[in-house]
Each structure stands twice: as structure tokens, then as C-alpha cells.
Amino acid sequence: MELFKTDGKKALIIEDSPTQAQLISMTLAGEDLTIFVAKTGLEGLEQCVAIQPDIVILDIILPDIDGFTVCRRLKQKMREYIPILILTARDKIEDRVDGLELGADDYISKSVGKREFVARVKSLLRIKSLHDKLQAMLEKERQSMKILQKVALVDHLTGVYNRHYMAEILTAEFERARRYNNPLSCIMVDVDYFKEFNSRYGHEVGDMVLKGVADTLKENVRLADTVARYGGDEFLILLPMTSEEDAAFLAERLCSAVTGKEWFHNDECLKVSISLGVASTRESASWEIKELLDHADKALYAGKESGRNKACRYANMGQEKIFQ
């Protein structure tokens, strides 16, 4: 129940006595607070979640659950900090200690004078305001850190990860694959004749194509896979828990997806193709990351040498130049 409403902060009074609730509300009427009243502990818990007050003024003696239980549940349930002021006729030292130990921010007797009561409420509201400002500053810092991380980890042109971040992911995934004896595959991707394309149409169109190829790669891989720009017009896709056969199937799909796209420049429809090299780890624990990348690169080179616009996979990890 809402008694008084202003444009200021919100106070929730959990008090079963209408007379006492009215008295507290009148005392705070000039303090720019929107006042809400709950007559039971359970109603107070529900209202606290619904209205997110800036302060809770809580009586200990309630008709359903006592104020100590309400205090404990509020501290457990509410994600945001909400100061709790226990205002009660029970003024024994044991009650004060119990209330403060359960998380109450202040504990005063109902016999306290008006000036002191208002001063205590204002003090808790100032603490709440400072807490909220600090949280806002921390959130701003977290957002800034996310932006900085994105700048540091993501290639600004294509929107996929950069080579530096791929090196970190590759190391982590390689160690995981070796520890659990799981397959780990990678696909090296190169845009066919990109230098000639760039020279003919200009860097702006070339950048558009690189961005389009990167988007196509991202759209066709799993969330667990990582796509990174590995060089100028070269991309690397890391595929955890993926055999060479499955990686080769994906590579064929990626090849078709890029070939099927159309880019337009001055009403001219531009066609782009890619070559892909597929490699996978073997069960030997002596394998190294460099070997995996070398095999993918050799498979890519074989595809380019045999006509481009195709996916080739390293057929036999023990024989460097066998492809299929």
C-alpha cells in the first residue's frame, strides 16, 4: 500500500499496526520519499522485490513471520544493497545484537525522538546513495574493460578474433585435447586471388569482401568453434572435439557458402571463392601446435595449387604430402 508519493526515493515500512505505520509515514512526509507500507512480513518481502525501495523500515513483531526472519531473507534475496532500519518496541541488547548480526544496518527503539529517527533514515539513505554511485562507477569500469578487451582481442575490420587471441585459444584447446585424448581440428582459409581483386576494385571493396567472408565463416560454425583473422586475407578456424572428417565436411560447406554469396560494386556482381586446408591432431602425445598448423597450411597450399575454390584435408599425418 502506498501512502505518500513524491519524485524522490522510496521507503518501505513493514509494520502491522496501521497507527504506527501512519505515524512513521507522517514523520517522513517532508523528506522527499515515496512511502509504501506492508502489513505482514511476507507482504513486505514481495513488495521489496517489486518496488526495489531505497530503505526498509522494519518492525520485529509481525503477524506471520518475525522481523528477524524478514531481515535475513531480504539480505539473502536482494541482489542490490537495501539498507534495513529495525524500528521496534523490543529494545533489549540481545534483540539489537540479533538484528545487527542478521544484516540490519541500524536498530532503534520506537520511543526515539523524531529528529533522531529522521537523522538515522537520512544517514542510511546517504549510504545507499554512495553505494549506488560506487556500483555505477564499477559497472562503467567493467563496460570499459569489456570494450578494451574487445579492441585487444577482435580484428577491427572483420569482427572475428585476431591472431593474438587465436594463439591463446589454440594453446588452451590443444592442451585440453591432449589431456583428454580428444580430436582437435583446424581449417586454414585463404581468399582466392585477393591481391588481384584488391588491385582491380580497390581496398574499400576488398575490405567489404573480407568482412563478408568473415561473417559467412562465423555464421556456419558452432559456438564452441573459434574464427580468427590469421593474416591479410587468411583466416583460421579452430574446431574442438572435431575429427578431420567432420572438419573436412564443414570446410566443403564453407567453400560453397562463400561461393554462393554475391557482392555488388557499381552494379557489377562480384564473385569470390576461398581455398581451405584441413588438419587434425593425432593421438600421439608428442604432437605440437606448430605441426597442426603446418599440416593445415600444406593442405591449403595443395588446394590452391590444384585450382583453388576447394577444401583439401591432410590425409595422413605421418606423410607430409598426401592429400585427398
C-alpha positions as CSV (number, residue, x, y, z in Angstrom):
1,M,0.0,0.0,0.0
2,E,1.3,3.4,-1.0
3,L,0.7,6.3,1.4
4,F,2.7,9.3,0.1
5,K,4.3,9.8,-3.2
6,T,7.0,12.2,-4.4
7,D,9.6,12.2,-7.1
8,G,12.3,11.2,-4.6
9,K,13.5,7.9,-3.2
10,K,11.3,5.0,-2.0
11,A,10.8,3.8,1.6
12,L,9.1,0.5,2.5
13,I,7.6,0.3,6.0
14,I,6.9,-3.2,7.2
15,E,4.5,-2.7,10.1
16,D,1.3,-4.4,11.1
17,S,0.0,-1.5,13.1
18,P,-1.9,1.0,10.9
19,T,-1.5,3.7,13.5
20,Q,2.3,3.2,13.8
21,A,2.7,3.0,10.1
22,Q,0.8,6.2,9.7
23,L,2.9,7.9,12.3
24,I,6.2,6.8,10.7
25,S,4.9,8.0,7.3
26,M,3.9,11.4,8.7
27,T,7.3,11.7,10.3
28,L,8.9,11.2,6.9
29,A,6.4,13.1,4.9
30,G,8.7,16.1,4.4
31,E,11.8,14.0,3.3
32,D,11.1,13.6,-0.4
33,L,10.2,9.9,0.0
34,T,7.6,7.8,-1.7
35,I,6.2,5.7,1.2
36,F,5.0,2.1,0.8
37,V,3.5,0.1,3.7
38,A,3.3,-3.7,4.1
39,K,1.3,-5.2,7.0
40,T,3.0,-8.6,7.1
41,G,6.5,-10.0,6.7
42,L,5.6,-12.0,3.6
43,E,3.9,-9.0,2.0
44,G,7.0,-6.9,2.8
45,L,9.2,-9.4,1.1
46,E,7.0,-9.4,-2.0
47,Q,6.9,-5.6,-2.1
48,C,10.6,-5.2,-1.7
49,V,11.2,-7.3,-4.8
50,A,8.5,-5.4,-6.7
51,I,9.4,-1.8,-5.8
52,Q,13.1,-2.0,-5.0
53,P,13.0,0.5,-2.2
54,D,15.9,2.7,-1.1
55,I,15.3,1.8,2.6
56,V,13.3,-0.7,4.6
57,I,11.9,0.3,8.0
58,L,11.1,-3.0,9.7
59,D,9.2,-3.9,12.9
60,I,10.2,-7.1,14.7
61,I,6.7,-8.2,15.8
62,L,4.6,-9.2,12.7
63,P,1.6,-11.4,12.4
64,D,3.2,-14.1,10.2
65,I,7.0,-14.2,10.3
66,D,9.1,-12.1,12.6
67,G,11.2,-9.2,11.5
68,F,14.5,-11.1,12.1
69,T,13.4,-13.7,9.5
70,V,12.3,-10.9,7.1
71,C,15.7,-9.2,7.5
72,R,17.6,-12.4,6.9
73,R,15.6,-13.3,3.8
74,L,15.9,-9.8,2.4
75,K,19.7,-9.9,2.7
76,Q,19.7,-13.3,1.0
77,K,17.2,-12.5,-1.7
78,M,18.0,-8.9,-2.8
79,R,20.8,-8.5,-5.3
80,E,21.1,-4.8,-4.8
81,Y,22.0,-3.3,-1.5
82,I,19.0,-2.0,0.5
83,P,19.6,-0.6,4.0
84,I,17.3,-2.0,6.7
85,L,16.4,0.0,9.7
86,I,14.8,-2.0,12.5
87,L,12.3,0.2,14.4
88,T,10.7,-1.8,17.3
89,A,9.5,-1.6,20.8
90,R,11.8,-4.5,21.7
91,D,14.9,-2.7,22.9
92,K,16.9,-5.4,24.7
93,I,20.6,-5.7,23.9
94,E,20.1,-9.3,22.7
95,D,17.5,-8.1,20.2
96,R,19.8,-5.4,18.9
97,V,22.7,-7.8,18.5
98,D,20.5,-10.4,16.8
99,G,19.2,-7.8,14.4
100,L,22.6,-6.4,13.5
101,E,24.1,-9.8,13.1
102,L,21.3,-10.7,10.7
103,G,22.3,-7.8,8.5
104,A,20.2,-4.9,9.7
105,D,22.0,-1.6,9.1
106,D,20.6,0.1,12.2
107,Y,18.3,-0.8,15.1
108,I,16.4,1.8,17.1
109,S,13.5,1.9,19.6
110,K,10.1,3.3,18.7
111,S,10.5,5.6,21.6
112,V,13.3,7.5,19.9
113,G,12.6,11.2,19.1
114,K,11.5,12.4,15.7
115,R,14.8,14.3,14.9
116,E,17.0,11.3,15.7
117,F,14.7,8.9,13.7
118,V,14.8,11.2,10.6
119,A,18.5,11.6,11.0
120,R,19.1,7.8,11.1
121,V,16.9,7.4,8.0
122,K,18.8,10.2,6.1
123,S,22.1,8.6,7.1
124,L,21.1,5.2,5.7
125,L,19.8,6.9,2.5
126,R,23.2,8.7,2.1
127,I,25.0,5.3,2.5
128,K,22.6,3.8,-0.1
129,S,23.2,6.7,-2.5
130,L,27.0,6.4,-2.1
131,H,26.7,2.6,-2.6
132,D,24.7,3.1,-5.8
133,K,27.2,5.6,-7.2
134,L,30.0,3.3,-6.5
135,Q,28.2,0.4,-8.2
136,A,27.5,2.6,-11.2
137,M,31.2,3.6,-11.4
138,L,32.2,-0.1,-11.1
139,E,29.8,-1.1,-13.8
140,K,31.1,1.7,-16.0
141,E,34.6,0.4,-15.4
142,R,33.5,-3.1,-16.3
143,Q,32.0,-1.9,-19.5
144,S,35.2,0.0,-20.3
145,M,37.2,-3.2,-19.7
146,K,34.9,-5.2,-22.0
147,I,35.5,-2.6,-24.7
148,L,39.2,-2.6,-24.2
149,Q,39.2,-6.4,-24.2
150,K,37.2,-6.4,-27.5
151,V,39.7,-3.9,-29.0
152,A,42.6,-6.1,-27.9
153,L,41.1,-9.5,-29.0
154,V,39.0,-8.7,-32.0
155,D,40.1,-7.7,-35.5
156,H,38.6,-4.3,-36.1
157,L,37.9,-4.8,-39.8
158,T,36.3,-8.3,-39.9
159,G,34.9,-8.5,-36.4
160,V,36.4,-12.0,-35.8
161,Y,39.1,-12.7,-33.3
162,N,42.7,-11.6,-34.1
163,R,45.8,-13.8,-34.4
164,H,47.0,-13.0,-30.9
165,Y,43.8,-14.2,-29.2
166,M,43.7,-17.3,-31.5
167,A,47.2,-18.2,-30.2
168,E,45.8,-18.2,-26.6
169,I,42.7,-20.3,-27.5
170,L,44.8,-22.6,-29.6
171,T,47.2,-23.3,-26.7
172,A,44.3,-23.9,-24.3
173,E,42.3,-26.2,-26.7
174,F,45.4,-28.1,-27.7
175,E,46.3,-28.9,-24.1
176,R,42.7,-29.9,-23.4
177,A,42.7,-32.2,-26.4
178,R,45.9,-33.8,-25.5
179,R,44.9,-34.3,-21.8
180,Y,41.6,-36.0,-22.7
181,N,42.7,-37.6,-25.9
182,N,40.0,-35.7,-27.9
183,P,40.3,-34.7,-31.5
184,L,41.1,-31.1,-32.4
185,S,40.9,-29.9,-35.9
186,C,41.6,-26.6,-37.7
187,I,40.8,-25.1,-41.1
188,M,43.1,-22.6,-42.8
189,V,41.2,-20.4,-45.1
190,D,42.5,-18.1,-47.9
191,V,40.5,-15.8,-50.2
192,D,41.4,-16.7,-53.8
193,Y,43.3,-14.2,-55.9
194,F,42.6,-11.5,-53.3
195,K,45.6,-9.3,-54.2
196,E,44.4,-9.1,-57.8
197,F,40.9,-8.4,-56.6
198,N,42.1,-5.7,-54.3
199,S,44.2,-4.1,-57.1
200,R,41.3,-4.1,-59.5
201,Y,38.5,-2.9,-57.3
202,G,40.3,-1.0,-54.5
203,H,40.8,-1.5,-50.8
204,E,37.4,-0.4,-49.8
205,V,35.7,-3.1,-51.9
206,G,38.4,-5.6,-50.7
207,D,37.6,-4.7,-47.1
208,M,33.9,-5.3,-47.8
209,V,34.7,-8.8,-49.1
210,L,36.9,-9.7,-46.2
211,K,34.2,-8.7,-43.8
212,G,31.6,-10.7,-45.8
213,V,33.8,-13.8,-45.8
214,A,34.4,-13.5,-42.1
215,D,30.6,-13.1,-41.5
216,T,30.0,-16.2,-43.6
217,L,32.5,-18.2,-41.7
218,K,31.0,-17.2,-38.3
219,E,27.5,-18.0,-39.5
220,N,28.4,-21.5,-40.4
221,V,30.4,-22.7,-37.3
222,R,29.4,-23.7,-33.8
223,L,29.5,-21.5,-30.7
224,A,32.4,-23.7,-29.5
225,D,34.4,-23.0,-32.6
226,T,36.8,-20.0,-32.9
227,V,37.2,-18.0,-36.1
228,A,40.2,-15.6,-36.3
229,R,41.8,-13.4,-38.9
230,Y,45.2,-15.0,-39.3
231,G,46.8,-12.8,-41.9
232,G,45.8,-10.2,-44.5
233,D,43.3,-12.4,-46.4
234,E,43.7,-15.5,-44.4
235,F,41.5,-16.9,-41.6
236,L,41.9,-19.8,-39.1
237,I,39.1,-21.8,-37.7
238,L,39.6,-23.9,-34.6
239,L,37.3,-26.8,-34.1
240,P,37.4,-28.6,-30.7
241,M,36.1,-32.1,-30.4
242,T,36.0,-32.5,-34.2
243,S,37.6,-35.2,-36.3
244,E,39.4,-34.4,-39.6
245,E,36.5,-36.0,-41.5
246,D,33.9,-33.7,-39.8
247,A,36.2,-30.7,-40.3
248,A,36.5,-31.5,-44.0
249,F,32.7,-31.7,-44.3
250,L,32.4,-28.3,-42.7
251,A,35.2,-26.9,-45.0
252,E,33.3,-28.0,-48.0
253,R,30.2,-26.3,-46.7
254,L,32.1,-23.1,-46.0
255,C,33.5,-23.2,-49.5
256,S,30.1,-23.5,-51.1
257,A,28.6,-20.8,-48.7
258,V,31.2,-18.2,-49.8
259,T,31.0,-19.1,-53.5
260,G,27.2,-18.7,-53.2
261,K,27.4,-15.1,-51.9
262,E,27.2,-12.1,-54.1
263,W,28.8,-8.7,-53.6
264,F,28.0,-5.7,-55.8
265,H,30.2,-2.8,-56.8
266,N,28.9,-0.2,-59.3
267,D,26.1,-2.6,-60.4
268,E,28.7,-5.3,-61.0
269,C,28.1,-8.6,-59.3
270,L,31.3,-9.8,-57.8
271,K,32.1,-13.5,-57.1
272,V,34.5,-14.6,-54.5
273,S,35.9,-18.0,-53.7
274,I,38.1,-19.4,-51.0
275,S,40.6,-22.3,-50.6
276,L,40.7,-24.3,-47.4
277,G,43.2,-26.6,-45.8
278,V,42.0,-29.1,-43.1
279,A,44.2,-30.8,-40.5
280,S,43.6,-32.6,-37.2
281,T,45.6,-33.8,-34.2
282,R,46.6,-37.3,-33.9
283,E,46.6,-39.4,-30.7
284,S,50.3,-39.1,-30.2
285,A,51.1,-37.0,-27.1
286,S,54.2,-35.7,-28.9
287,W,52.2,-33.6,-31.3
288,E,52.8,-29.9,-31.3
289,I,50.7,-26.9,-32.2
290,K,53.1,-25.9,-35.0
291,E,52.7,-29.3,-36.6
292,L,48.9,-28.9,-36.7
293,L,49.2,-25.5,-38.3
294,D,51.8,-26.7,-40.7
295,H,49.6,-29.5,-41.9
296,A,46.6,-27.2,-42.4
297,D,48.8,-24.8,-44.3
298,K,50.2,-27.5,-46.5
299,A,46.7,-28.7,-47.2
300,L,45.7,-25.2,-48.1
301,Y,48.6,-24.8,-50.4
302,A,47.8,-28.1,-52.2
303,G,44.2,-26.8,-52.8
304,K,45.5,-23.6,-54.3
305,E,48.0,-25.4,-56.4
306,S,45.3,-27.7,-57.8
307,G,42.9,-25.0,-58.9
308,R,41.6,-23.2,-55.8
309,N,37.9,-22.9,-54.7
310,K,38.1,-26.2,-52.9
311,A,38.8,-27.8,-49.5
312,C,41.7,-30.2,-49.1
313,R,42.5,-32.2,-46.0
314,Y,45.7,-33.7,-44.8
315,A,45.1,-37.4,-45.3
316,N,47.9,-39.0,-43.4
317,M,49.6,-37.1,-40.5
318,G,52.7,-39.2,-40.9
319,Q,53.2,-38.4,-44.6
320,E,53.5,-34.8,-45.2
321,K,52.2,-34.5,-48.8
322,I,49.3,-37.0,-49.1
323,F,46.0,-35.2,-49.6
324,Q,42.5,-36.2,-50.5
